[in-house]
Amino acid sequence: MSTLHTALVAATSDDDHQALVGSLFAVVVLITVAITFWASRTKKGTAEYYAGGRSFSGAQNGFAVAGDYMSAASFLGISGAIALSGYDGFLYSIGFLVAWLVALLLVAELLRNSGRFTMADQLAYRMQQRPVRTAAATSTVVVSIFYLLAQMVGAGALVSLLLGVSTDTAKNLTIAGVGALMIFYVVVGGMRGTTWVQIVKAVLLMGGTILVTVLVLAKFNFNVSDLLGSAADNSGKGSAFLEPGLKYGVTTTSKIDFISLGLALVLGTAGLPHILIRFYTVPTARQARKSVLWAIGLIGAFYLMTLVLGFGAAALVKGDEKEQIASSGGNLASPLLAEAVGGGSGSTGGAVLLALISAVAFATILAVVAGLTLTSASSVAHDLYANVWKKGGVSEKEEVKVARIAAFAIGAVAIALAIPGQKLNVAFLVALAFAVAASANLPALLYNLFWKRFNTRGAVWSIYGGLISSVALVIFSPVVSGKGVDPTGKNLSLLPTSVDISWFPLENPGIVSIPLGFLFGYLGTITAKDRTSEERYVELDVRAMTGAGAEK
């Protein structure tokens, strides 16, 4: 990090340049803080805090969904995965994009019609409230913390790069600072503030990505073939860099791991709690559908551009900066590419573009962590506190107060977990969150919407079965221990090299845990004698298809 820091300082040696670099970074934070304060002036209440008063149009919510979805994993992690693994890294982009078709066809409209504030509202409508809400809230918090972990890791790498931070203590303080900001957004702004932060972030991210993409293509006279050829040559891997198998085709295990990753990415989106609650912020089912279409357009364009960002980093970033991409797990590929196309290390243009893209990426992280924290806090307050512990006997003011307290606790947990996880690629961390969401949430949602006999035991078994199996398989996978070290001697797993509990060979558990989630839901349903949930299925089906009685 010290080499880049020296270059950045040299590029901004005079006061004007130094002020510009600092200002670009600070402006993003100030804009989001101002939006949050503005949003906090609206009327209070659970509908306002959890769903922004259901006042957002389809286009606005589409930008917010895109802002929520195009996270640090997308901007930092996917471009880094492509820069390091070539073709196999681009598979993340494909999986994330295709996943939206599942969300559009199976979840968006039906969930908007049949739910209220959280995923548990939809599940508990025809089930016993307490066990189902407890299970759904537990799953929501676990998935959100996995996703938060990825964003916090990205924040640490990004801000450390921009500010020239090299010590572990300073990086840890950076992560803590991001955590404090996300807690502020949730506590003060609620869903309305968070949504507008995500909209602004989506605009900034698309603008920044388009700028770097155009500059990269201009370096190769807008000839994509030349870009790919240069990337392959500079990667040191030759033509294999542009072909399948560099990461996921070497062994039978890696091939199975790729299938597992694909399943998690494609099915996980429809089970992500922070995406699901976004459908409650629009007034009608039609606007819910429109918001998904807007999101698909924005996200599709963005993921096409990650191809240019990733291969551009492989082609244009060289020397010490190239080593930094590898040592960061790929997380610094986009910022260092921006510096390269701006004029390179030591140039004013390179320093300014580096600061600009880093500020955009930081806005990306702030928006996503706010949405995740709000989702978790809402589930704790609305599902656990209001409906399980207090059995509905709680005022809206008290429920919102508990949600704000929960935001503090969840933020603290995310900070504590992110500090030891800084060496992992953020796209990979998000893929784990997708696996947990697809294993624990999606089976219960689909069964509840389309299977009349589905009951309380089935819902609880499905959620806990998918959740426990996916998390357990991650714990006993090479992600946590036993992966060894890279050529520089850096440990590639979370635990020390002396610890090896990795009896499960795959890095992503989706291929095992997702079928288990469906299996547990089926077994729980057929072994229960309770058939009362069937009585309300017709009513739930009508609500899901027509929206009649929604929000009640």
C-alpha positions as CSV (number, residue, x, y, z in Angstrom):
1,M,0.0,0.0,0.0
2,S,3.0,2.3,0.7
3,T,4.0,2.5,-3.0
4,L,0.6,3.7,-4.1
5,H,0.4,6.1,-1.1
6,T,3.7,7.6,-2.2
7,A,2.4,8.0,-5.7
8,L,-0.9,9.5,-4.6
9,V,0.9,12.0,-2.3
10,A,3.2,13.0,-5.2
11,A,0.3,13.5,-7.5
12,T,-1.4,15.8,-5.0
13,S,1.6,17.6,-3.6
14,D,0.2,21.1,-4.0
15,D,-2.6,22.3,-1.8
16,D,-5.2,22.6,-4.6
17,H,-4.8,19.0,-5.7
18,Q,-4.8,17.7,-2.1
19,A,-8.0,19.6,-1.3
20,L,-9.6,18.3,-4.5
21,V,-8.9,14.7,-3.6
22,G,-10.1,15.1,-0.1
23,S,-13.2,17.0,-1.2
24,L,-14.4,14.4,-3.7
25,F,-14.4,11.9,-0.9
26,A,-16.0,14.1,1.7
27,V,-18.8,15.4,-0.6
28,V,-20.3,11.9,-1.0
29,V,-20.6,11.5,2.8
30,L,-22.0,15.0,3.2
31,I,-24.6,14.4,0.5
32,T,-25.8,11.2,2.1
33,V,-25.9,12.8,5.5
34,A,-27.9,15.7,4.2
35,I,-30.4,13.3,2.5
36,T,-30.7,11.4,5.8
37,F,-31.5,14.5,7.8
38,W,-34.0,15.6,5.1
39,A,-35.8,12.3,5.3
40,S,-35.9,12.3,9.1
41,R,-38.3,15.3,8.9
42,T,-41.2,13.3,7.5
43,K,-43.9,11.8,9.7
44,K,-43.1,8.9,12.0
45,G,-44.6,5.5,12.2
46,T,-43.9,1.9,11.2
47,A,-45.1,2.3,7.6
48,E,-42.9,5.3,7.2
49,Y,-39.8,3.8,8.9
50,Y,-40.0,0.3,7.3
51,A,-41.5,1.1,3.9
52,G,-40.9,4.9,3.3
53,G,-44.7,5.4,3.4
54,R,-45.1,3.3,0.3
55,S,-44.6,6.5,-1.7
56,F,-41.9,5.6,-4.2
57,S,-42.7,5.1,-7.9
58,G,-41.6,2.1,-9.9
59,A,-38.7,4.1,-11.5
60,Q,-37.5,5.5,-8.2
61,N,-37.7,2.1,-6.5
62,G,-36.0,0.5,-9.6
63,F,-33.0,2.8,-9.1
64,A,-33.0,2.1,-5.3
65,V,-33.2,-1.7,-6.0
66,A,-30.3,-1.3,-8.4
67,G,-28.4,0.8,-5.8
68,D,-29.0,-1.9,-3.2
69,Y,-28.0,-4.7,-5.5
70,M,-25.0,-3.2,-7.2
71,S,-22.9,-3.5,-4.1
72,A,-19.2,-3.5,-3.3
73,A,-19.3,-7.1,-4.5
74,S,-20.2,-5.9,-7.9
75,F,-18.1,-2.8,-8.3
76,L,-15.0,-4.0,-6.5
77,G,-15.3,-7.8,-6.2
78,I,-16.5,-8.8,-9.7
79,S,-14.1,-6.6,-11.5
80,G,-11.4,-8.0,-9.3
81,A,-12.5,-11.6,-9.9
82,I,-12.3,-11.0,-13.7
83,A,-8.9,-9.3,-13.4
84,L,-7.5,-12.3,-11.5
85,S,-9.4,-15.2,-13.1
86,G,-10.5,-13.9,-16.5
87,Y,-13.5,-15.7,-18.0
88,D,-14.3,-17.6,-14.8
89,G,-14.5,-14.3,-12.9
90,F,-17.2,-13.0,-15.3
91,L,-19.5,-15.9,-14.3
92,Y,-20.3,-13.8,-11.2
93,S,-21.8,-11.1,-13.4
94,I,-23.9,-13.6,-15.4
95,G,-25.2,-15.2,-12.2
96,F,-26.2,-12.0,-10.5
97,L,-28.0,-10.8,-13.7
98,V,-29.9,-14.0,-14.5
99,A,-31.0,-14.1,-10.8
100,W,-33.3,-11.1,-11.5
101,L,-35.5,-13.2,-13.8
102,V,-36.3,-15.5,-10.9
103,A,-37.1,-12.6,-8.7
104,L,-39.3,-11.0,-11.4
105,L,-41.2,-14.2,-12.3
106,L,-41.7,-15.8,-8.9
107,V,-41.4,-13.2,-6.2
108,A,-41.7,-9.5,-6.8
109,E,-45.5,-9.0,-7.5
110,L,-46.7,-11.8,-5.3
111,L,-44.7,-10.7,-2.3
112,R,-45.7,-7.1,-2.7
113,N,-49.4,-8.1,-2.7
114,S,-49.3,-10.6,0.2
115,G,-46.9,-9.1,2.6
116,R,-46.6,-5.9,4.7
117,F,-43.1,-4.9,6.0
118,T,-40.9,-8.0,6.2
119,M,-40.5,-11.5,4.7
120,A,-42.1,-13.0,7.9
121,D,-45.3,-11.1,7.3
122,Q,-45.9,-13.1,4.2
123,L,-45.0,-16.4,5.7
124,A,-46.9,-15.9,9.0
125,Y,-50.1,-14.9,7.3
126,R,-51.5,-18.4,7.3
127,M,-49.1,-20.0,9.9
128,Q,-48.7,-19.9,13.6
129,Q,-47.1,-16.4,14.2
130,R,-44.4,-17.0,16.9
131,P,-42.4,-20.0,15.5
132,V,-42.5,-18.8,11.9
133,R,-41.6,-15.2,12.7
134,T,-38.8,-16.3,15.0
135,A,-37.3,-18.5,12.2
136,A,-37.7,-15.9,9.5
137,A,-36.2,-13.1,11.7
138,T,-33.2,-15.4,12.6
139,S,-32.6,-16.1,8.9
140,T,-32.9,-12.4,7.9
141,V,-30.3,-11.4,10.5
142,V,-27.8,-14.1,9.5
143,V,-28.1,-13.5,5.7
144,S,-27.8,-9.7,6.3
145,I,-24.7,-10.1,8.5
146,F,-23.0,-12.2,5.8
147,Y,-23.8,-9.6,3.2
148,L,-22.7,-6.8,5.6
149,L,-19.4,-8.5,6.1
150,A,-18.7,-8.3,2.4
151,Q,-19.5,-4.6,2.3
152,M,-17.4,-3.8,5.3
153,V,-14.4,-5.7,3.9
154,G,-14.8,-3.7,0.7
155,A,-14.9,-0.4,2.7
156,G,-11.8,-1.2,4.5
157,A,-9.8,-1.9,1.4
158,L,-11.2,1.1,-0.5
159,V,-10.7,3.8,2.2
160,S,-7.3,2.4,3.0
161,L,-6.3,2.8,-0.6
162,L,-7.6,6.3,-0.9
163,L,-6.2,7.6,2.4
164,G,-2.9,5.7,2.2
165,V,-3.7,3.7,5.3
166,S,-1.4,0.8,5.7
167,T,-1.5,-0.3,9.4
168,D,-4.0,-2.9,10.6
169,T,-5.2,-0.6,13.4
170,A,-6.0,2.2,10.9
171,K,-7.8,-0.2,8.6
172,N,-9.9,-1.5,11.6
173,L,-10.8,2.0,12.5
174,T,-11.9,2.7,8.9
175,I,-14.3,-0.3,9.1
176,A,-15.6,0.9,12.4
177,G,-16.2,4.4,10.9
178,V,-18.2,2.9,8.0
179,G,-20.2,0.9,10.6
180,A,-21.0,4.1,12.5
181,L,-22.2,5.8,9.3
182,M,-24.5,3.0,8.4
183,I,-26.0,3.0,11.9
184,F,-26.6,6.8,11.5
185,Y,-28.5,6.3,8.2
186,V,-30.8,3.7,9.7
187,V,-31.4,5.3,13.0
188,V,-32.1,8.8,11.6
189,G,-33.4,8.3,8.1
190,G,-35.3,5.0,8.1
191,M,-36.4,3.5,4.8
192,R,-37.1,6.9,3.1
193,G,-33.6,8.2,3.8
194,T,-32.0,4.9,2.9
195,T,-33.9,4.7,-0.4
196,W,-32.9,8.2,-1.5
197,V,-29.2,7.4,-0.6
198,Q,-29.5,4.3,-2.8
199,I,-31.0,6.3,-5.7
200,V,-28.2,8.9,-5.5
201,K,-25.7,6.1,-5.2
202,A,-27.1,4.3,-8.3
203,V,-26.8,7.4,-10.4
204,L,-23.2,8.0,-9.2
205,L,-22.2,4.4,-9.7
206,M,-23.6,4.2,-13.2
207,G,-21.9,7.5,-14.1
208,G,-18.6,6.5,-12.7
209,T,-18.7,3.1,-14.3
210,I,-19.6,4.5,-17.8
211,L,-16.7,7.0,-17.5
212,V,-14.1,4.4,-16.7
213,T,-15.5,2.0,-19.3
214,V,-15.3,4.6,-22.1
215,L,-11.7,5.6,-21.1
216,V,-10.6,1.9,-21.1
217,L,-12.2,1.3,-24.5
218,A,-10.6,4.5,-25.8
219,K,-7.2,3.0,-24.9
220,F,-7.9,0.3,-27.4
221,N,-9.7,2.4,-30.0
222,F,-13.0,0.8,-28.9
223,N,-11.8,-2.6,-30.1
224,V,-12.9,-5.2,-27.5
225,S,-10.8,-7.9,-29.2
226,D,-7.6,-5.9,-28.6
227,L,-8.6,-5.3,-25.0
228,L,-9.1,-9.0,-24.4
229,G,-5.8,-9.9,-26.1
230,S,-3.9,-7.4,-24.1
231,A,-5.5,-8.6,-20.9
232,A,-4.5,-12.2,-21.7
233,D,-1.0,-11.2,-22.4
234,N,-0.6,-9.1,-19.3
235,S,-2.2,-11.7,-17.1
236,G,0.7,-14.1,-17.5
237,K,-1.8,-16.9,-18.2
238,G,-2.0,-16.5,-22.0
239,S,-5.1,-17.7,-23.8
240,A,-6.3,-19.7,-20.8
241,F,-7.2,-16.3,-19.3
242,L,-10.0,-16.0,-21.8
243,E,-11.3,-19.6,-21.6
244,P,-13.4,-21.5,-19.0
245,G,-11.5,-23.5,-16.4
246,L,-8.9,-21.2,-15.1
247,K,-10.5,-21.3,-11.6
248,Y,-13.5,-23.7,-11.8
249,G,-12.4,-26.3,-14.3
250,V,-9.1,-27.6,-12.9
251,T,-10.5,-30.4,-10.8
252,T,-13.8,-32.2,-10.4
253,T,-14.2,-30.5,-7.1
254,S,-13.8,-27.0,-8.7
255,K,-16.4,-27.9,-11.4
256,I,-18.9,-28.9,-8.7
257,D,-18.1,-25.8,-6.8
258,F,-18.9,-23.7,-9.9
259,I,-22.3,-25.4,-10.2
260,S,-22.9,-24.7,-6.5
261,L,-21.9,-21.1,-7.0
262,G,-24.2,-20.7,-10.0
263,L,-27.2,-22.2,-8.1
264,A,-26.5,-19.8,-5.2
265,L,-26.3,-16.7,-7.4
266,V,-29.4,-17.5,-9.5
267,L,-31.7,-18.5,-6.7
268,G,-30.3,-16.3,-3.9
269,T,-31.6,-13.0,-5.1
270,A,-35.2,-14.0,-4.7
271,G,-34.5,-14.8,-1.0
272,L,-32.4,-11.8,-0.1
273,P,-34.2,-10.0,2.7
274,H,-32.9,-6.5,1.9
275,I,-34.1,-6.9,-1.7
276,L,-37.5,-8.4,-0.7
277,I,-38.5,-5.5,1.5
278,R,-37.9,-3.1,-1.3
279,F,-41.1,-4.3,-3.0
280,Y,-43.1,-3.0,0.0
281,T,-42.0,0.6,-0.7
282,V,-44.2,1.0,-3.8
283,P,-48.0,1.7,-3.7
284,T,-49.1,-1.0,-6.1
285,A,-48.2,-4.4,-7.6
286,R,-47.8,-2.7,-11.0
287,Q,-45.2,-0.4,-9.6
288,A,-43.4,-3.4,-8.1
289,R,-43.2,-5.0,-11.5
290,K,-42.0,-1.8,-13.0
291,S,-39.4,-1.4,-10.4
292,V,-37.9,-4.8,-11.2
293,L,-37.9,-3.9,-14.9
294,W,-36.0,-0.7,-14.2
295,A,-33.6,-2.6,-12.0
296,I,-33.0,-5.2,-14.6
297,G,-32.1,-2.6,-17.2
298,L,-29.7,-0.7,-14.9
299,I,-28.1,-3.9,-13.5
300,G,-27.8,-5.5,-16.9
301,A,-25.9,-2.5,-18.3
302,F,-23.7,-2.3,-15.3
303,Y,-22.7,-6.0,-15.4
304,L,-21.8,-5.7,-19.0
305,M,-19.5,-2.9,-18.1
306,T,-17.8,-5.0,-15.4
307,L,-16.4,-7.1,-18.2
308,V,-14.5,-4.0,-19.4
309,L,-13.5,-3.0,-15.9
310,G,-12.1,-6.5,-15.1
311,F,-10.3,-7.1,-18.3
312,G,-9.2,-3.5,-18.4
313,A,-7.5,-3.9,-15.0
314,A,-5.8,-7.0,-16.2
315,A,-4.6,-5.2,-19.3
316,L,-3.6,-1.8,-18.0
317,V,-2.7,-2.1,-14.4
318,K,1.0,-3.2,-14.1
319,G,3.9,-3.2,-11.6
320,D,3.3,-2.7,-7.9
321,E,-0.4,-1.8,-8.5
322,K,-0.9,-5.2,-10.2
323,E,0.5,-6.9,-7.0
324,Q,-1.9,-4.8,-4.9
325,I,-4.9,-6.2,-6.8
326,A,-3.7,-9.7,-6.1
327,S,-3.0,-9.1,-2.4
328,S,-6.4,-7.4,-1.9
329,G,-8.2,-10.5,-3.3
330,G,-9.1,-8.4,-6.4
331,N,-11.0,-5.7,-4.4
332,L,-8.8,-2.8,-5.6
333,A,-9.0,-3.6,-9.4
334,S,-11.6,-0.9,-10.2
335,P,-9.9,2.0,-8.3
336,L,-6.5,1.2,-9.6
337,L,-7.8,0.9,-13.1
338,A,-9.3,4.3,-12.8
339,E,-5.9,5.7,-11.8
340,A,-4.3,3.9,-14.7
341,V,-6.7,5.3,-17.4
342,G,-6.6,8.8,-15.7
343,G,-2.9,9.1,-16.5
344,G,-1.2,6.6,-14.2
345,S,0.4,6.7,-10.8
346,G,2.0,10.1,-10.1
347,S,-0.3,12.0,-12.5
348,T,-2.9,14.6,-11.5
349,G,-5.5,12.9,-13.7
350,G,-4.8,9.5,-12.2
351,A,-5.1,10.8,-8.6
352,V,-8.3,12.7,-9.3
353,L,-10.0,9.8,-11.1
354,L,-8.8,7.4,-8.4
355,A,-10.4,9.6,-5.8
356,L,-13.6,10.0,-7.8
357,I,-14.1,6.3,-8.4
358,S,-13.2,5.5,-4.8
359,A,-15.7,8.0,-3.6
360,V,-18.4,6.5,-5.9
361,A,-17.5,3.0,-4.6
362,F,-17.7,4.3,-1.0
363,A,-21.2,5.7,-1.7
364,T,-22.0,2.2,-3.0
365,I,-21.0,0.6,0.3
366,L,-22.8,3.2,2.4
367,A,-26.1,2.7,0.6
368,V,-26.0,-1.1,0.7
369,V,-24.9,-1.4,4.4
370,A,-27.7,1.0,5.3
371,G,-30.3,-1.2,3.5
372,L,-29.0,-4.3,5.1
373,T,-28.9,-2.9,8.6
374,L,-32.4,-1.5,8.2
375,T,-33.7,-4.9,7.0
376,S,-32.2,-6.7,10.0
377,A,-33.3,-4.1,12.5
378,S,-36.8,-4.1,11.0
379,S,-37.0,-7.9,11.4
380,V,-35.8,-7.8,15.0
381,A,-38.3,-5.0,16.0
382,H,-41.3,-6.0,13.9
383,D,-41.1,-9.8,14.0
384,L,-39.3,-10.7,17.2
385,Y,-40.1,-7.8,19.5
386,A,-43.6,-6.7,18.4
387,N,-45.1,-9.9,17.3
388,V,-43.3,-12.7,19.2
389,W,-42.3,-11.2,22.5
390,K,-45.1,-8.6,22.9
391,K,-47.7,-10.6,20.8
392,G,-48.8,-7.4,18.9
393,G,-49.3,-5.3,22.0
394,V,-46.8,-2.6,21.2
395,S,-47.2,1.0,19.9
396,E,-45.7,2.0,16.6
397,K,-43.4,4.5,18.4
398,E,-42.0,1.8,20.7
399,E,-41.5,-0.6,17.7
400,V,-39.5,2.0,15.8
401,K,-37.4,2.7,18.9
402,V,-36.5,-0.9,19.2
403,A,-35.6,-1.0,15.5
404,R,-33.1,1.8,16.1
405,I,-31.6,0.0,19.1
406,A,-31.3,-3.2,17.0
407,A,-29.4,-1.2,14.3
408,F,-26.7,-0.4,16.8
409,A,-26.3,-4.1,17.9
410,I,-26.3,-5.4,14.3
411,G,-23.8,-2.8,13.2
412,A,-21.5,-3.8,16.1
413,V,-21.6,-7.5,15.1
414,A,-20.8,-6.6,11.4
415,I,-17.8,-4.5,12.4
416,A,-16.5,-7.3,14.7
417,L,-16.8,-9.9,11.9
418,A,-15.4,-7.7,9.1
419,I,-12.1,-7.0,10.8
420,P,-10.7,-10.6,10.6
421,G,-12.3,-11.2,7.2
422,Q,-10.4,-8.4,5.3
423,K,-8.4,-10.8,3.1
424,L,-11.4,-12.4,1.4
425,N,-12.8,-11.3,-2.0
426,V,-16.1,-9.4,-1.4
427,A,-17.8,-11.0,-4.4
428,F,-17.1,-14.4,-2.9
429,L,-18.4,-13.3,0.5
430,V,-21.7,-12.1,-1.1
431,A,-22.0,-15.5,-2.9
432,L,-22.0,-17.1,0.5
433,A,-24.8,-14.8,1.6
434,F,-26.7,-15.7,-1.6
435,A,-26.3,-19.4,-0.7
436,V,-27.7,-18.9,2.7
437,A,-30.6,-16.9,1.3
438,A,-31.4,-19.5,-1.3
439,S,-31.2,-22.3,1.2
440,A,-33.2,-20.8,4.1
441,N,-35.6,-18.2,2.6
442,L,-36.5,-19.1,-0.9
443,P,-37.9,-22.7,-0.2
444,A,-40.2,-21.4,2.5
445,L,-41.4,-18.4,0.3
446,L,-42.1,-20.6,-2.8
447,Y,-43.8,-23.4,-0.7
448,N,-46.0,-20.8,1.0
449,L,-47.1,-19.2,-2.3
450,F,-47.7,-22.3,-4.3
451,W,-48.3,-25.3,-2.0
452,K,-51.7,-25.4,-0.3
453,R,-50.7,-28.0,2.3
454,F,-47.6,-26.2,3.5
455,N,-47.8,-25.6,7.2
456,T,-46.0,-24.1,10.2
457,R,-43.8,-27.1,10.8
458,G,-42.8,-27.1,7.2
459,A,-41.9,-23.4,7.3
460,V,-39.9,-23.7,10.4
461,W,-38.0,-26.8,9.3
462,S,-37.4,-25.3,5.9
463,I,-35.9,-22.1,7.2
464,Y,-33.8,-23.6,10.0
465,G,-32.8,-26.6,7.9
466,G,-31.5,-24.5,5.1
467,L,-30.0,-22.0,7.4
468,I,-28.1,-24.4,9.6
469,S,-26.9,-26.6,6.8
470,S,-25.6,-23.7,4.7
471,V,-23.9,-22.0,7.6
472,A,-22.4,-25.3,9.0
473,L,-21.1,-26.3,5.5
474,V,-19.4,-22.8,5.3
475,I,-17.8,-23.3,8.7
476,F,-16.4,-26.7,7.7
477,S,-15.3,-25.5,4.2
478,P,-11.9,-24.2,2.9
479,V,-13.3,-20.7,3.4
480,V,-12.8,-20.9,7.1
481,S,-9.7,-23.2,7.4
482,G,-7.4,-25.5,5.5
483,K,-7.0,-23.6,2.2
484,G,-3.3,-23.1,2.7
485,V,-1.2,-20.1,1.7
486,D,-0.6,-18.2,-1.5
487,P,2.9,-17.9,-3.0
488,T,3.7,-14.9,-0.8
489,G,2.9,-16.9,2.3
490,K,-0.5,-15.2,3.0
491,N,-3.1,-17.4,4.7
492,L,-6.1,-17.8,2.3
493,S,-8.6,-18.9,5.0
494,L,-10.0,-17.1,8.0
495,L,-8.5,-19.3,10.7
496,P,-4.7,-19.8,11.2
497,T,-3.0,-22.4,9.0
498,S,-2.5,-24.6,12.1
499,V,-6.3,-25.2,12.2
500,D,-7.9,-27.4,9.6
501,I,-11.6,-28.4,10.0
502,S,-12.4,-28.3,6.3
503,W,-14.0,-31.7,5.8
504,F,-16.5,-30.2,3.3
505,P,-14.5,-29.7,0.0
506,L,-16.7,-27.0,-1.7
507,E,-16.3,-23.2,-1.0
508,N,-19.9,-22.6,-1.8
509,P,-22.5,-24.8,-0.1
510,G,-25.5,-24.1,-2.4
511,I,-25.5,-27.4,-4.3
512,V,-26.1,-29.2,-1.0
513,S,-27.9,-26.8,1.3
514,I,-30.5,-25.5,-1.2
515,P,-32.0,-28.9,-1.9
516,L,-31.8,-29.6,1.8
517,G,-33.9,-26.4,2.4
518,F,-36.6,-27.7,0.1
519,L,-36.4,-31.3,1.5
520,F,-36.7,-30.1,5.1
521,G,-39.8,-28.0,4.2
522,Y,-41.4,-31.0,2.5
523,L,-40.6,-33.4,5.4
524,G,-41.9,-30.9,8.0
525,T,-45.1,-30.4,6.1
526,I,-46.0,-34.1,5.5
527,T,-45.1,-35.2,9.0
528,A,-47.4,-32.5,10.7
529,K,-51.1,-33.2,11.4
530,D,-51.9,-29.5,11.5
531,R,-54.0,-28.6,8.4
532,T,-55.3,-25.2,9.6
533,S,-52.9,-23.3,7.3
534,E,-54.8,-24.7,4.3
535,E,-57.9,-22.8,5.4
536,R,-56.2,-19.4,4.6
537,Y,-54.4,-20.5,1.5
538,V,-57.1,-19.5,-0.8
539,E,-57.3,-16.1,0.8
540,L,-53.5,-15.7,0.5
541,D,-53.6,-16.8,-3.1
542,V,-56.2,-14.2,-3.9
543,R,-54.1,-11.5,-2.2
544,A,-50.9,-12.6,-4.0
545,M,-52.6,-12.5,-7.4
546,T,-54.8,-9.4,-7.1
547,G,-53.4,-7.4,-4.2
548,A,-56.8,-7.4,-2.5
549,G,-56.4,-6.7,1.2
550,A,-52.7,-6.0,0.9
551,E,-50.9,-4.0,3.6
552,K,-53.3,-5.3,6.3
